[in-house]
């Protein structure tokens, strides 16, 4: 499942090209630890509230 993260976007695929499963797992764990993603079983989802908190006021609509 975590290896599928590499295929979310072409940019992600490029960044993770040649990286190991351990790297992907470490990065997912870090994103979860700082609250930017949520793990529900084997499913990864964005923590929209946390992401909105990082955006300048007035542009939160880009996450809809």
Steps between C-alpha positions, in 0.01 A plus 500: 500500500764756598685436176190623317561847646767544234223507238283778643636759257778509241688738732483252790608219269800706389597589857483137613662347193782279619398530866435197716177389667669595828529863383133513400397345831716743698355800318142381550568444869642851534201659324268310732707595806476872421128467424492571126356159410278246671543124479177302511601137468699486177337817363682833510300821491593864522422679827312783332471707818877490555567588136257793514686628803817527291341705221468879488153626591259496208646223284370196687265429209787336310465193723133450416 
